[in-house]
């Protein structure tokens, strides 16, 4: 069984602002790289754009600080068959040339 593909967008501007403000969801590792801790979940209902997944900065266990949302996503169904328009035989100029 194929795993679902998720497609979405993340507001990089909001992430940069939160990082510059010293949000605890960002941490610098020993290798010098900055990491982001986040929470993602599937929503019960789609929003007006069809998004059903939300992303939010995670918060430390002892913090009551509200963490901002920074993105949305949705499941991308690549296996959904594309509808092809049907033509009547009369409309198809090649229908009399086909061997079947």
Phi and psi in degrees as GROMACS dihedral restraints (atoms count N, CA, C in turn):
[ dihedral_restraints ]
;  ai    aj    ak    al  type     phi  dphi    fc
    3     4     5     6     1   -72.8    20    10
    4     5     6     7     1   141.1    20    10
    6     7     8     9     1   -79.9    20    10
    7     8     9    10     1   146.6    20    10
    9    10    11    12     1   -70.7    20    10
   10    11    12    13     1   148.9    20    10
   12    13    14    15     1   -96.5    20    10
   13    14    15    16     1   140.2    20    10
   15    16    17    18     1  -115.8    20    10
   16    17    18    19     1   133.0    20    10
   18    19    20    21     1  -127.3    20    10
   19    20    21    22     1   143.0    20    10
   21    22    23    24     1  -173.9    20    10
   22    23    24    25     1  -164.9    20    10
   24    25    26    27     1  -138.3    20    10
   25    26    27    28     1   150.6    20    10
   27    28    29    30     1  -126.6    20    10
   28    29    30    31     1   133.7    20    10
   30    31    32    33     1   -82.6    20    10
   31    32    33    34     1    99.3    20    10
   33    34    35    36     1   -65.6    20    10
   34    35    36    37     1   -33.6    20    10
   36    37    38    39     1   -60.3    20    10
   37    38    39    40     1   -46.5    20    10
   39    40    41    42     1   -62.4    20    10
   40    41    42    43     1   -39.1    20    10
   42    43    44    45     1   -64.8    20    10
   43    44    45    46     1   -43.2    20    10
   45    46    47    48     1   -63.7    20    10
   46    47    48    49     1   -41.2    20    10
   48    49    50    51     1   -63.2    20    10
   49    50    51    52     1   -42.9    20    10
   51    52    53    54     1   -65.0    20    10
   52    53    54    55     1   -39.8    20    10
   54    55    56    57     1   -65.7    20    10
   55    56    57    58     1   -44.2    20    10
   57    58    59    60     1   -65.3    20    10
   58    59    60    61     1   -29.5    20    10
   60    61    62    63     1   -80.0    20    10
   61    62    63    64     1    -3.1    20    10
   63    64    65    66     1    83.2    20    10
   64    65    66    67     1    25.7    20    10
   66    67    68    69     1   -56.5    20    10
   67    68    69    70     1   136.7    20    10
   69    70    71    72     1   -69.3    20    10
   70    71    72    73     1    -8.7    20    10
   72    73    74    75     1   -73.1    20    10
   73    74    75    76     1   -14.3    20    10
   75    76    77    78     1  -102.7    20    10
   76    77    78    79     1   138.3    20    10
   78    79    80    81     1  -144.5    20    10
   79    80    81    82     1   148.2    20    10
   81    82    83    84     1  -101.5    20    10
   82    83    84    85     1   125.8    20    10
   84    85    86    87     1   -85.1    20    10
   85    86    87    88     1   171.1    20    10
   87    88    89    90     1   -60.7    20    10
   88    89    90    91     1   -26.6    20    10
   90    91    92    93     1   -80.9    20    10
   91    92    93    94     1     1.3    20    10
   93    94    95    96     1    89.4    20    10
   94    95    96    97     1    -8.5    20    10
   96    97    98    99     1   -81.7    20    10
   97    98    99   100     1   149.0    20    10
   99   100   101   102     1   -98.3    20    10
  100   101   102   103     1   131.3    20    10
  102   103   104   105     1  -115.4    20    10
  103   104   105   106     1   151.6    20    10
  105   106   107   108     1  -116.8    20    10
  106   107   108   109     1   129.0    20    10
  108   109   110   111     1   -98.5    20    10
  109   110   111   112     1   130.8    20    10
  111   112   113   114     1  -141.6    20    10
  112   113   114   115     1   167.5    20    10
  114   115   116   117     1  -121.6    20    10
  115   116   117   118     1   135.9    20    10
  117   118   119   120     1  -130.7    20    10
  118   119   120   121     1   143.6    20    10
  120   121   122   123     1  -151.1    20    10
  121   122   123   124     1   157.3    20    10
  123   124   125   126     1   -91.0    20    10
  124   125   126   127     1   128.8    20    10
  126   127   128   129     1   -84.7    20    10
  127   128   129   130     1   158.9    20    10
  129   130   131   132     1   -71.4    20    10
  130   131   132   133     1   -33.1    20    10
  132   133   134   135     1  -129.7    20    10
  133   134   135   136     1   147.7    20    10
  135   136   137   138     1   -72.8    20    10
  136   137   138   139     1   149.4    20    10
  138   139   140   141     1   -83.6    20    10
  139   140   141   142     1  -173.9    20    10
  141   142   143   144     1   -67.4    20    10
  142   143   144   145     1   -11.5    20    10
  144   145   146   147     1  -103.5    20    10
  145   146   147   148     1     4.0    20    10
  147   148   149   150     1    86.3    20    10
  148   149   150   151     1     5.2    20    10
  150   151   152   153     1   -73.4    20    10
  151   152   153   154     1   136.1    20    10
  153   154   155   156     1  -132.6    20    10
  154   155   156   157     1    14.7    20    10
  156   157   158   159     1  -131.6    20    10
  157   158   159   160     1   136.2    20    10
  159   160   161   162     1  -120.4    20    10
  160   161   162   163     1   150.6    20    10
  162   163   164   165     1  -121.8    20    10
  163   164   165   166     1   136.0    20    10
  165   166   167   168     1  -142.8    20    10
  166   167   168   169     1   146.0    20    10
  168   169   170   171     1   -62.7    20    10
  169   170   171   172     1   140.3    20    10
  171   172   173   174     1   -81.5    20    10
  172   173   174   175     1   157.1    20    10
  174   175   176   177     1  -121.5    20    10
  175   176   177   178     1   151.4    20    10
  177   178   179   180     1   -60.9    20    10
  178   179   180   181     1   151.7    20    10
  180   181   182   183     1   -57.8    20    10
  181   182   183   184     1   -34.9    20    10
  183   184   185   186     1   -91.5    20    10
  184   185   186   187     1     8.7    20    10
  186   187   188   189     1  -104.2    20    10
  187   188   189   190     1   141.4    20    10
  189   190   191   192     1  -103.5    20    10
  190   191   192   193     1     2.5    20    10
  192   193   194   195     1   -62.2    20    10
  193   194   195   196     1   133.0    20    10
  195   196   197   198     1   -73.7    20    10
  196   197   198   199     1   134.6    20    10
  198   199   200   201     1  -103.2    20    10
  199   200   201   202     1   139.3    20    10
  201   202   203   204     1   -75.8    20    10
  202   203   204   205     1   150.3    20    10
  204   205   206   207     1   -77.6    20    10
  205   206   207   208     1   144.3    20    10
  207   208   209   210     1  -133.8    20    10
  208   209   210   211     1     5.3    20    10
  210   211   212   213     1  -176.7    20    10
  211   212   213   214     1   165.2    20    10
  213   214   215   216     1  -137.4    20    10
  214   215   216   217     1   159.0    20    10
  216   217   218   219     1  -154.2    20    10
  217   218   219   220     1   173.7    20    10
  219   220   221   222     1  -148.3    20    10
  220   221   222   223     1   160.4    20    10
  222   223   224   225     1   -74.5    20    10
  223   224   225   226     1   132.6    20    10
  225   226   227   228     1  -100.7    20    10
  226   227   228   229     1   115.7    20    10
  228   229   230   231     1   -95.0    20    10
  229   230   231   232     1    95.7    20    10
  231   232   233   234     1   -80.3    20    10
  232   233   234   235     1   -10.1    20    10
  234   235   236   237     1   -94.2    20    10
  235   236   237   238     1    -1.6    20    10
  237   238   239   240     1   -67.4    20    10
  238   239   240   241     1   124.2    20    10
  240   241   242   243     1   -67.7    20    10
  241   242   243   244     1   139.2    20    10
  243   244   245   246     1   -81.4    20    10
  244   245   246   247     1   137.5    20    10
  246   247   248   249     1   -78.8    20    10
  247   248   249   250     1   132.8    20    10
  249   250   251   252     1  -111.3    20    10
  250   251   252   253     1   135.8    20    10
  252   253   254   255     1   -64.6    20    10
  253   254   255   256     1   136.5    20    10
  255   256   257   258     1   -91.8    20    10
  256   257   258   259     1   142.6    20    10
  258   259   260   261     1  -116.6    20    10
  259   260   261   262     1   142.4    20    10
  261   262   263   264     1   -73.8    20    10
  262   263   264   265     1   153.0    20    10
  264   265   266   267     1   -60.0    20    10
  265   266   267   268     1   -32.9    20    10
  267   268   269   270     1   -66.9    20    10
  268   269   270   271     1   -29.9    20    10
  270   271   272   273     1   -82.2    20    10
  271   272   273   274     1   -19.3    20    10
  273   274   275   276     1   -88.1    20    10
  274   275   276   277     1   111.8    20    10
  276   277   278   279     1   -69.0    20    10
  277   278   279   280     1   -12.6    20    10
  279   280   281   282     1  -102.2    20    10
  280   281   282   283     1     0.5    20    10
  282   283   284   285     1   -62.1    20    10
  283   284   285   286     1   -32.0    20    10
  285   286   287   288     1   -79.9    20    10
  286   287   288   289     1    -8.5    20    10
  288   289   290   291     1   -97.4    20    10
  289   290   291   292     1    -4.5    20    10
  291   292   293   294     1   -83.8    20    10
  292   293   294   295     1   143.8    20    10
  294   295   296   297     1   -78.5    20    10
  295   296   297   298     1     3.2    20    10
